[in-house]
Amino acid sequence: MKLIIAEKPSVAAAYAAALDVRERKDGYIEGGGYLISWCIGHLVGLSEAAAYGEQYRKWSYDTLPILPKEWQYTVAKDKDKRFNILKELMHRTDVSEVVNACDAGREGELIFRFVYEMAGCTRPMKRLWLSSMEEDAIREGFSNLKDGADYEALYASALCRAKADWIIGINATRLFSCLYHHTLNVGRVQTPTLKMLVDRDAAITGFQKEPYYHVCLALDGAEAVSERIREKEKAEGLKTACERSQAVCTTLTREKKTLAPPKLFDLTLLQREANKIYGYTAKQTLDLAQALYEKRLLTYPRTDSNYLTDDMEGTAADIIELVGVKLPFMSGAVFTPEISRLLDSKRVSDHHAIIPTMALAKADPGALSESERNILFLVGARLLMAAAEPHVYEAVTAVFSCAGAEFTAKGRVVLSEGWKGIEKRFRTSLKKVPDAEDDEAVLELPSFTEGQSFDAPPVRITEHETKPPKPHTEDTLLSAMERAGNEETDEDAERRGLGTPATRAAIIEKLVASGFVQRKGRQLIPTKNGYNLIAVLPDTLTSAHLTAEWENALLLIARGKADPDAFLSGIETMTRELIKAHPFLTGDEAKRFQGERKVVGKCPRCGADVFEGRKNYYCADKGCAFVMWKDDRFFSDRKVIFSEKIAADLLKSGRAKVKKLYSPKTGKTYDGTVLLADIGGKYVNYKVAIERDRELS
């Protein structure tokens, strides 16, 4: 028997279909000499710090740095059953070899190896390496399995990445949290992302507006505009002079230009476009794309590729024809796709670009939620645009001389709509059409000729102000994350920029959840604590340079040209130096993050102030263990939000009147009184004094 382990259940199902394995068991599929099972993403990971000793359970400066000698691994929370299934399969007596069929890439290698190692498996290991999930490609891949030993260097690279992120994340987070008495999450990707937001906000805040002016000539229905003029008096003088002069066309140029079709969507491009058009957050778009993938209507979304593999030409043609019929706004459109532009196996790493699937033929888009349908149609429209002809236009530039100054009129004449025609159809189908880009404005100039003159043309002055940079939206931030540090990163590195397409959404959400960033409409604005965090961290932790440096080193390790132990030794040295450089803080500086703390009441155990945190109400005395958690099961079971008022009442009198307490027994709600039943242990207890004052239906 060959045991095949996929990264996700949906991929395992695709393997089973391609290999005609049909007998479903509890947690795996069997048949034809194969056992096919799956992980659920990162099934096993590096253990938390407390696993290396009780002294690390409590955050303390004195215990830093934490540098494991023998690394330990832990099965992810609530995934024990899945791990045990894989472990039992690996140890079945009839299993002759185990096939790593996780995603073809660094993280896919890590996911499998962690499970293989923790399960204590010693069976021979093979590697499936696929870029396409077409059935023919899957069957060909299984007939040409590689030796698992060929990927030892890739595994070493993946393991170094995981350990280095653990070392820097754990130690830096604990270091600065202990120094400032405030939880400060520090990460190799998260912190430079926050720095981008802080830098942009600071540039906006410090921006000084400056006025400027244009002098405009009205010429046969067109407008010729001067260069930017700083002084109003100079603009008024030019206006007066032009009103008494002749404007002469000195040059007229016509240039044929071609605008290539857009690329197919990778995840980041899809997230950016969905944010721009629909206002969806990166996480919302990822969740929607994942839901459509699980419904088999989209291909795998967590991809960084904008191309399809060369063997997908026929499939792509069929899907394009299907999408053209299924998308309502394409009704009556004449469209001849150019498939070859979409194909390039060399530019596909783990997964090809995101496109709809042939399952769309039997699907009813109307049965989807509006947001799912929006994403499906957006991906379908992008596929059609990417396969369409280029947009061709003629750019016309007329330059006029008047009163010793130059004035320019620009226009364009569309020669072939190409992919822009499909884009226009798509835009007209939207409830709210986003603003067109500046370079998309189409203005046809009159038929000017060189030497043509206009006596005393009408003149006006327009007044403007220089504009500050715009606040980041998820669209622009994702773009900045994707480009960050790229000029310093080897172009062959597996990961460029900050994060991966699959993790960038989570990074943004974590910054918001941590209180370092807040959303204002579609804008992402750093908070006071966000500013403070960037202010106190060294440049090594806030610059994308560290990520670029790591990725270059990891690339060499993956190629077998660098020593993994030397890389990790460097990370440990960096960590020791970081801690030595921050031994203590003065009193005022240590209070930098405490300005926003709100006193809720007095601690019933020691009498100190109780502050409200993001997740709890906690005693100010570090030696006192009193804390009331906002997500305490007592309140969540009764479907009540543990509000500040409830906390204040409990601290003041030990009791709080609460409306609409839910009864799990009856399924009804009632008004009651909650009592603080604290007995001085690790956890604070509560109980209801009056079970049912008044039932509410």
C-alpha positions in Angstrom: 0.0 0.0 0.0 1.1 3.5 -0.7 0.0 6.1 1.8 -0.6 9.5 0.2 -0.9 12.5 2.5 -2.3 15.7 1.0 -2.3 19.1 2.6 -6.1 19.6 2.5 -9.2 17.3 2.2 -10.3 18.9 -1.1 -6.9 18.1 -2.6 -7.0 14.6 -1.3 -10.4 14.2 -3.0 -8.9 15.5 -6.3 -6.1 12.9 -6.0 -8.6 10.1 -5.3 -10.7 11.1 -8.4 -7.6 11.1 -10.6 -6.4 7.7 -9.3 -9.9 6.2 -9.2 -9.7 5.6 -5.4 -13.3 5.4 -4.2 -13.8 3.5 -0.9 -14.3 6.1 1.8 -13.2 5.2 5.3 -13.1 7.2 8.6 -10.6 9.9 7.7 -9.1 8.5 4.5 -9.9 7.0 1.1 -8.8 3.5 0.1 -8.5 1.5 -3.1 -6.2 0.3 -5.9 -3.2 -0.1 -3.6 -3.6 3.5 -2.3 -4.5 5.0 1.1 -5.2 8.7 0.7 -5.5 11.0 3.7 -4.8 14.6 4.5 -3.6 17.2 7.0 -5.6 20.3 7.7 -3.0 23.0 7.0 -0.4 23.2 9.7 -1.4 20.2 11.8 1.8 20.2 13.9 3.8 23.2 14.9 6.7 24.3 17.1 5.7 24.2 20.8 5.0 27.3 22.9 7.8 28.6 25.2 6.2 27.1 28.3 7.0 23.6 26.9 10.7 24.3 27.6 10.2 24.8 31.3 7.9 26.2 34.0 10.0 29.3 34.3 8.8 30.4 30.8 5.1 30.1 31.6 5.2 33.7 33.1 6.6 36.5 31.0 9.8 37.8 32.6 12.8 39.8 31.4 15.0 37.6 33.6 14.2 34.5 31.6 15.2 35.9 28.2 16.5 34.9 25.8 14.6 31.7 25.2 16.7 29.6 22.8 15.6 25.9 22.7 18.4 23.4 22.3 16.1 20.5 21.5 13.0 21.7 19.7 9.6 20.3 20.7 6.5 20.0 18.6 2.8 20.2 19.4 -0.3 19.1 17.6 -2.5 22.1 16.8 -5.5 22.7 19.1 -8.5 20.6 18.3 -6.7 18.7 15.6 -5.6 15.6 17.6 -8.1 13.3 15.9 -6.8 14.2 12.4 -3.2 13.7 13.6 -4.0 10.3 15.2 -5.6 9.1 12.0 -2.4 9.9 10.0 -0.2 8.4 12.7 -2.2 5.1 12.6 -2.1 5.0 8.8 1.7 5.6 8.9 2.2 2.6 11.2 -0.1 0.2 9.4 1.8 -3.0 8.6 0.7 -3.0 4.9 2.0 0.5 4.2 5.2 0.2 2.2 5.9 3.9 1.6 4.5 7.3 2.4 4.0 9.9 -0.3 4.3 13.6 0.6 1.6 15.1 -1.6 1.3 18.4 0.2 1.7 21.6 -1.8 4.8 21.9 -3.9 6.7 24.5 -2.0 8.6 25.3 1.2 5.6 25.4 3.5 4.0 22.2 2.0 7.3 20.5 2.8 7.2 21.7 6.4 3.6 20.7 7.0 4.3 17.1 5.9 7.7 16.7 7.6 6.4 17.9 11.0 3.6 15.2 10.9 6.0 12.6 9.6 8.6 13.3 12.4 6.1 13.6 15.2 4.3 10.4 14.3 7.7 8.6 14.5 7.3 7.3 11.0 10.3 5.5 9.4 8.7 4.2 6.2 10.4 5.2 2.9 9.3 8.7 1.8 8.4 9.8 -1.8 7.5 13.3 -3.0 4.8 14.4 -5.4 5.6 17.7 -7.0 2.7 19.3 -8.9 2.0 22.7 -10.3 -1.3 21.8 -11.9 -4.3 20.0 -10.4 -5.6 18.8 -13.8 -6.3 15.0 -13.7 -3.8 14.2 -16.4 -1.1 16.2 -14.5 -2.0 14.4 -11.3 -1.7 10.9 -12.8 1.6 11.9 -14.5 2.9 13.2 -11.2 2.1 9.9 -9.4 3.8 7.9 -12.1 7.0 10.0 -11.6 7.3 10.3 -7.9 10.6 11.8 -6.6 12.7 10.4 -3.7 11.9 12.3 -0.5 15.6 12.7 0.2 15.9 15.0 -2.8 14.0 17.6 -0.8 16.1 17.6 2.4 17.5 21.0 1.6 14.1 22.5 1.0 12.9 21.1 4.3 16.0 22.5 6.1 15.1 25.9 4.6 11.5 25.6 5.8 12.6 24.5 9.3 15.0 27.5 9.5 12.2 29.9 8.6 9.9 28.5 11.2 12.5 28.4 14.0 13.8 31.9 13.2 10.3 33.4 13.2 9.7 31.6 16.6 12.9 32.9 18.1 12.5 36.5 17.0 8.7 36.6 17.7 8.8 35.0 21.1 11.8 36.9 22.4 11.0 40.3 21.0 7.4 40.2 22.0 8.2 39.2 25.6 11.1 41.7 25.8 9.2 44.8 24.8 6.0 43.6 26.6 7.9 43.2 29.9 9.7 46.5 29.5 6.6 48.5 28.8 4.1 46.4 30.9 1.8 46.1 27.9 1.3 43.3 25.4 3.3 44.3 22.3 3.2 41.7 19.6 6.4 41.9 17.5 6.9 39.9 14.3 9.2 39.8 11.3 6.3 40.6 8.9 3.7 42.3 11.2 6.0 45.0 12.5 7.4 46.3 9.2 3.8 46.3 7.9 2.8 48.6 10.8 5.9 50.8 10.0 4.5 51.3 6.5 1.2 52.6 8.0 2.9 54.8 10.5 5.2 56.3 7.9 2.3 57.0 5.6 0.2 58.6 8.3 3.2 60.7 9.5 3.7 61.9 5.9 0.1 63.0 5.7 0.1 64.7 9.1 3.3 66.6 8.3 2.4 67.6 4.8 2.3 71.3 4.0 -0.1 72.2 1.3 1.2 74.6 -1.3 -1.0 76.5 -3.9 -0.3 76.4 -7.6 -2.0 77.6 -10.7 -2.6 76.7 -14.3 -3.4 79.1 -17.1 -5.8 77.5 -19.6 -6.6 78.4 -23.2 -9.9 77.5 -24.8 -9.2 76.5 -28.4 -12.0 75.1 -30.6 -13.6 73.1 -27.8 -10.3 71.8 -26.5 -8.3 73.2 -23.5 -4.6 73.7 -23.6 -2.9 74.0 -20.2 0.2 75.7 -19.0 2.9 74.2 -16.8 2.4 74.5 -13.0 2.9 78.1 -11.8 3.7 78.7 -8.1 2.9 82.5 -7.9 -0.6 83.7 -8.5 0.7 87.1 -9.7 2.7 85.4 -12.4 -0.3 83.3 -13.5 -2.4 86.5 -13.7 0.3 88.3 -15.7 0.4 85.4 -18.2 -3.4 85.3 -18.5 -3.4 89.1 -19.3 -0.7 88.6 -21.9 -2.4 85.7 -23.5 -5.7 87.6 -23.9 -3.7 90.1 -26.1 -1.7 87.5 -28.0 -2.0 84.8 -30.6 -1.8 81.1 -29.8 0.0 79.0 -32.4 0.2 75.2 -32.6 3.9 74.5 -32.7 3.9 70.7 -32.6 1.3 68.0 -33.2 2.2 64.4 -32.4 0.2 61.2 -32.9 1.4 58.0 -31.3 -0.2 54.6 -31.5 -0.1 52.9 -28.0 -1.0 49.5 -26.9 -2.3 48.6 -23.4 -1.7 44.9 -22.7 -4.5 42.9 -21.0 -4.3 42.5 -17.2 -2.8 39.4 -15.7 -4.9 36.6 -14.2 -5.5 37.0 -10.5 -3.2 35.7 -7.8 -4.6 36.1 -4.3 -3.1 39.5 -3.6 -4.4 41.0 -6.9 -7.8 39.5 -6.2 -7.8 41.0 -2.7 -6.7 44.4 -4.0 -9.3 44.5 -6.7 -12.1 43.3 -4.4 -11.2 46.0 -1.9 -11.2 48.7 -4.6 -14.5 47.7 -6.2 -16.5 46.2 -3.3 -14.7 47.5 -0.2 -14.1 43.9 1.0 -11.2 43.4 3.5 -8.4 41.1 2.5 -9.7 38.5 5.0 -13.2 38.8 3.6 -12.0 38.2 0.1 -9.9 35.2 1.1 -12.8 33.7 3.0 -15.1 34.2 0.0 -12.6 32.7 -2.4 -12.0 29.8 -0.1 -15.8 29.2 0.2 -16.1 29.2 -3.6 -13.1 26.8 -3.8 -14.7 24.4 -1.4 -17.9 24.6 -3.6 -15.5 23.7 -6.6 -16.4 26.9 -8.4 -12.9 28.5 -8.1 -9.4 27.0 -8.3 -7.1 27.1 -5.2 -7.0 30.7 -4.0 -3.8 30.8 -1.9 -1.6 31.4 -4.9 1.1 33.9 -5.9 1.0 33.0 -9.6 -0.6 35.0 -12.4 -0.4 32.2 -15.0 -1.7 28.8 -15.9 0.5 25.8 -16.7 1.2 24.9 -20.3 -0.9 21.7 -20.1 -4.0 23.7 -19.3 -4.6 25.2 -22.8 -7.6 23.0 -23.5 -9.1 23.4 -20.1 -8.6 27.2 -20.2 -10.4 27.4 -23.6 -13.4 25.4 -22.3 -13.6 27.5 -19.1 -13.4 30.8 -21.1 -16.2 29.7 -23.3 -18.3 28.7 -20.3 -17.6 31.9 -18.4 -18.6 33.9 -21.5 -22.0 32.3 -21.4 -22.5 32.4 -17.6 -21.6 36.0 -17.0 -24.8 38.1 -17.6 -22.9 41.2 -18.8 -21.3 39.2 -21.6 -24.6 38.6 -23.4 -24.2 39.4 -27.1 -20.4 40.0 -26.9 -18.2 38.7 -29.6 -15.0 37.4 -28.1 -12.0 35.5 -29.5 -9.6 34.5 -26.7 -5.8 34.3 -27.0 -5.1 31.4 -24.7 -1.3 31.3 -25.2 -0.9 34.6 -23.3 -2.2 32.9 -20.1 0.2 30.0 -20.1 3.7 29.8 -18.6 4.6 26.8 -16.5 7.9 28.4 -15.6 6.1 31.2 -13.8 3.9 28.8 -11.8 5.3 27.8 -8.4 2.9 26.0 -5.9 -0.4 26.8 -7.7 -1.5 28.4 -10.9 -3.6 31.6 -11.1 -7.2 31.7 -9.8 -9.8 31.0 -12.4 -13.4 29.5 -12.3 -13.8 25.8 -12.8 -15.9 23.7 -15.2 -18.3 23.0 -12.2 -19.7 26.5 -13.1 -21.6 24.7 -15.9 -24.0 23.0 -13.5 -24.0 25.8 -10.9 -26.7 28.5 -10.3 -24.8 31.7 -9.5 -28.2 33.1 -8.2 -28.1 30.5 -5.4 -24.8 32.0 -4.0 -24.7 34.8 -1.6 -24.2 38.3 -3.2 -20.7 38.6 -1.9 -19.7 35.1 -3.2 -21.3 35.9 -6.6 -19.4 39.2 -6.7 -16.0 37.4 -6.3 -17.0 34.6 -8.8 -18.0 37.2 -11.4 -14.9 39.3 -10.7 -12.6 36.3 -11.2 -14.5 35.3 -14.4 -14.3 38.8 -15.8 -10.6 38.9 -15.1 -10.1 35.6 -17.0 -11.9 37.0 -20.1 -10.0 40.3 -19.9 -6.7 38.5 -19.6 -7.4 36.4 -22.7 -8.7 39.3 -24.8 -6.9 41.4 -27.3 -4.9 44.5 -26.2 -6.5 47.9 -26.0 -5.1 50.1 -28.8 -5.4 53.8 -29.0 -3.8 56.8 -30.6 -2.4 59.4 -28.2 -2.6 62.9 -29.6 -0.6 65.8 -28.1 -0.9 69.4 -29.4 1.6 72.0 -28.1 0.7 75.7 -28.4 2.9 78.8 -28.0 1.2 81.9 -26.6 2.8 85.0 -24.9 6.2 83.2 -24.7 4.8 80.2 -22.8 3.9 76.6 -23.8 0.4 75.1 -23.4 -0.4 71.5 -24.0 -3.7 69.8 -25.0 -3.9 66.0 -24.8 -6.4 63.5 -26.1 -6.8 60.0 -27.3 -8.7 58.1 -30.0 -9.6 54.5 -29.4 -8.6 52.3 -32.3 -9.5 48.9 -30.8 -11.4 48.4 -27.5 -9.9 45.0 -26.9 -10.0 44.0 -23.2 -11.3 47.4 -22.2 -14.6 46.5 -23.8 -15.1 43.6 -21.5 -14.0 45.8 -18.5 -16.7 48.4 -19.5 -19.3 45.7 -19.7 -18.3 44.4 -16.2 -18.3 47.9 -14.7 -21.8 48.7 -16.0 -23.0 45.6 -14.1 -21.8 46.9 -10.7 -24.1 48.6 -8.3 -21.5 51.2 -7.6 -18.9 51.9 -10.3 -15.5 52.8 -8.9 -13.8 55.9 -10.3 -11.9 55.3 -13.5 -8.1 55.7 -13.4 -6.8 59.1 -14.6 -5.1 57.5 -17.6 -8.4 56.0 -18.7 -10.0 59.3 -19.6 -10.9 59.5 -23.3 -10.9 62.9 -24.9 -10.9 63.4 -28.7 -9.1 66.6 -29.7 -10.3 68.7 -32.7 -8.3 68.3 -35.9 -5.5 70.7 -35.1 -2.7 71.4 -37.6 0.8 72.7 -37.0 1.0 76.4 -37.6 -2.7 76.8 -36.9 -3.3 80.1 -34.9 -5.9 81.5 -32.6 -6.2 85.3 -32.0 -6.8 86.4 -28.4 -8.2 83.1 -27.2 -10.4 82.9 -24.1 -8.2 82.4 -21.0 -8.9 81.3 -17.5 -6.9 80.5 -14.4 -7.4 77.4 -12.3 -6.3 77.2 -8.7 -5.0 74.0 -7.1 -3.2 72.7 -4.0 -0.5 70.1 -3.7 -2.0 67.0 -2.2 -0.7 64.8 0.6 -0.3 61.1 0.2 -3.5 59.2 0.6 -4.0 57.0 3.7 -3.4 53.3 3.0 -6.4 51.1 2.1 -6.1 47.3 2.0 -5.6 47.6 -1.7 -2.6 49.9 -1.5 -1.2 48.2 1.7 -1.3 44.8 0.1 0.6 46.2 -2.9 3.2 47.8 -0.6 3.6 44.5 1.3 4.1 42.6 -1.9 6.8 45.0 -3.1 8.6 45.6 0.2 12.3 44.7 0.2 12.1 43.2 -3.3 15.0 45.3 -4.6 17.1 43.5 -1.9 15.7 40.0 -2.4 17.0 37.5 -4.9 14.5 37.2 -7.8 14.5 33.4 -7.4 13.7 33.5 -3.7 10.5 31.5 -2.9 8.9 34.4 -1.0 9.4 38.1 -1.9 7.8 41.0 -0.1 6.3 40.9 3.4 4.3 37.8 4.2 2.7 35.4 1.6 -0.5 35.8 -0.3 -2.2 33.5 2.2 -0.9 35.3 5.4 -1.1 39.0 4.5 -4.8 39.2 5.3 -4.2 37.7 8.8 -1.3 40.1 9.4 -3.6 43.1 8.8 -6.4 41.6 11.0 -3.9 41.0 13.8 -2.7 44.6 13.7 -6.3 45.7 14.0 -7.1 43.2 16.8 -3.9 44.2 18.7 -5.0 47.8 18.8 -2.1 49.1 16.7 -4.3 49.9 13.7 -7.9 51.0 13.2 -10.2 51.0 10.2 -11.9 54.2 9.2 -14.1 53.3 6.3 -11.7 51.6 3.8 -8.7 53.4 5.3 -6.2 51.8 7.7 -4.9 54.3 10.3 -2.3 53.6 13.0 -3.3 54.2 16.6 -1.3 56.0 19.2 0.0 52.6 20.4 0.9 51.8 16.8 3.0 54.9 16.7 4.5 54.1 20.1 5.5 50.6 19.1 7.3 51.7 16.0 9.0 54.4 18.0 10.5 52.0 20.6 11.6 49.2 18.3 15.0 49.1 16.7 15.2 49.5 12.9 16.1 45.8 12.4 12.6 44.9 13.5 10.7 47.6 11.6 12.4 47.4 8.3 11.7 45.0 5.4 15.4 44.5 5.2 15.4 41.6 7.7 12.8 39.7 5.6 14.9 40.3 2.4 18.0 39.1 4.2 16.3 36.0 5.5 14.8 35.1 2.1 18.1 35.3 0.4 19.7 33.1 3.0 16.8 30.6 2.9 17.1 30.4 -0.9 20.8 29.4 -0.5 19.9 26.8 2.1 17.2 25.4 -0.2 19.8 25.1 -2.9 22.2 23.3 -0.6 24.6 26.2 -0.8 24.4 27.5 2.8 24.6 26.0 6.3 21.2 25.9 8.2 23.0 25.8 11.6 25.0 28.9 10.7 21.8 30.7 9.8 20.1 29.8 13.1 23.3 30.7 15.0 23.1 34.1 13.5 19.5 34.5 14.5 20.4 33.5 18.1 23.2 36.0 18.2 20.9 38.7 16.9 18.4 37.8 19.7 21.0 38.0 22.4 22.2 41.4 21.2 18.7 42.7 21.0 18.0 41.8 24.7 21.4 43.2 25.8 20.6 46.5 24.1 17.4 46.9 26.0 18.2 46.1 29.7 15.8 48.6 31.4 13.7 51.7 31.0 13.3 54.9 33.0 10.1 55.4 34.9 8.4 57.8 32.4 9.5 55.8 29.3 8.1 52.6 30.9 4.7 54.2 31.1 4.5 55.0 27.3 1.7 52.5 26.6 -0.3 53.1 29.8 -1.9 56.4 29.0 -5.1 54.9 27.7 -5.7 52.5 30.7 -9.2 53.0 32.2 -9.9 52.3 35.9 -13.0 50.1 36.2 -12.9 49.6 40.0 -10.9 48.3 43.0 -9.5 44.8 43.2 -11.5 42.7 45.7 -8.3 40.8 46.7 -5.7 43.5 47.2 -7.5 46.9 46.8 -5.4 48.1 43.8 -7.0 49.6 40.7 -8.6 47.3 38.2 -8.0 48.4 34.6 -9.8 47.5 31.4 -7.7 45.7 28.8 -8.7 44.5 25.3 -9.6 41.0 26.5 -10.0 41.4 30.3 -10.3 43.5 33.4 -7.1 43.1 35.4 -5.5 44.1 38.7 -2.7 46.8 38.4 -0.7 44.9 41.1 1.6 42.5 39.2 1.8 40.3 42.2 -2.0 39.9 42.3 -3.5 37.2 40.0 -7.0 38.7 39.9 -8.4 39.0 36.4 -11.9 38.8 34.9 -11.8 37.6 31.2 -14.3 39.2 28.8 -14.8 35.9 27.0 -15.5 34.0 30.2 -17.7 31.0 29.5 -20.2 32.0 32.2 -21.2 35.0 30.1 -20.8 33.5 26.7 -23.0 30.6 27.6 -25.7 33.1 28.7 -25.2 35.1 25.5 -24.3 38.3 27.4 -21.4 40.7 26.7 -19.3 41.2 29.7 -19.5 45.0 29.6 -17.5 47.6 31.5 -20.7 48.4 33.5 -21.2 44.8 34.6 -17.5 44.6 35.6 -17.8 48.0 37.5 -20.9 46.8 39.4 -19.3 43.5 40.3 -16.2 45.2 41.6 -18.2 47.8 43.6 -20.8 45.6 45.3 -20.1 42.1 44.2 -23.4 42.0 42.2 -24.7 43.2 38.9 -28.2 43.3 37.5 -28.2 41.9 33.9 -31.0 41.8 31.4 -31.8 39.0 29.0 -29.7 36.3 30.4 -30.0 33.2 28.2 -31.0 29.9 29.8 -29.3 26.9 28.1 -31.9 24.6 29.8 -35.1 26.4 28.6 -33.8 28.3 25.6 -35.4 31.5 26.9 -34.1 34.7 28.4 -34.7 36.3 31.8 -33.5 39.2 33.9 -31.3 38.2 36.8 -28.5 39.2 39.2 -24.9 38.0 38.6 -22.8 37.6 41.7 -19.0 37.7 41.9 -18.0 34.4 43.5 -14.3 34.9 43.9 -12.5 32.4 46.1 -9.0 33.6 45.4 -8.0 31.0 42.8 -6.5 31.2 39.3 -9.9 31.9 37.8 -12.7 34.1 39.0 -16.1 32.5 39.3 -19.7 33.9 38.9 -23.2 32.7 39.6 -26.7 33.8 39.1 -28.4 34.9 42.4 -32.0 34.9 41.0 -32.6 32.2 38.5 -35.6 33.7 37.0 -37.0 37.1 38.0 -39.0 37.5 34.9 -39.1 35.3 31.8 -38.8 37.1 28.5 -40.0 35.4 25.3 
